[in-house]
C-alpha cells in the first residue's frame, strides 16, 4: 500500500490539482480553485515575505467569496 507523507499531499494540493482541473471545470470555478492552490503554495514556502502577508490575507478573503459564489457551502465549510 502506498502511504503519502505530508509533503506529498502539499505538492498534490498546491500544484497537481491546479493542473488536473484546468480543462474540466468551468473557467470561473477553475480560477477560484487554482487561486486557492496558489495561496497554499505561497504559504507553504520556507520563506514568506512579511510585506506580502496583507496581500495574501486580502486574496484569501476574495478566494473564499468566489468559492462561496460558485460552490455549495458544504464543500468548504468546517463548522
N, C-alpha and C positions, 0 to 999 in steps of 0.2 A: 504494500500500500504506500502511496506517495504522500508524504507529510510536508505541508508547506510551512515555512517559517514566516515570522512577521515581516521580514524584508521582502519575501516573495509576494505576500499579499499587498504590500505597499506598492511594489512595482506594478502589479496587475491593476490596482485601482488607479494609480497616477498616470500610467502610460498605455497599457494594453487595452483598457476599457475604452479610452478615447479613440483608439484606432479601430476597435471592434465595432463600435456603433456608428461610425462615420457615414455609412450608406444604408443603415437600417431604419433609423428613426426620422421623423420629420425634422427639418432643419432647426427650428426654434427649440425643440426639446433636446436635440443633439447638442446644440451650443450651450444650453444650460448645464447639461451633464458634463460636457467637456470642460466648461469653466470651473465646475466643482473639482474635477480631476486635476486641473492645473493649480487650483488653490491648494489641494492636498499635496501636490508635488512641491510647491513652493515652501509650505510649512514643514515638509519632511527633510529639507536640506540641512546640512550640518551647520551652515551659517545663514542667518537671516538678517538682512539689512534692517536695522532698527527704524530707519526713516520710512520703510515700506510697510510697516505694521498697520498704520492708519488706513492706507490704501487697501491692504488685504482685508481689513475688517469691513470697510465700505463695500468692497467687491463681494464679500461673503453675504452681506445683507441683500445685495442685489440678486445674487445667485439664488438665495433661499426664496426671495419673492418670485423669481422666474419659475422655480420648481413648484411653488405653490400654485401658480397660474396653470402650468402645463401638466402637472401630475396630481394624482389624488393625494390628499394629506396623509393617508395611511402609508404611503411609500417612504416618507421621510420623517414622520413624527416619532418621537421617542417616549412620549408620555402615555 
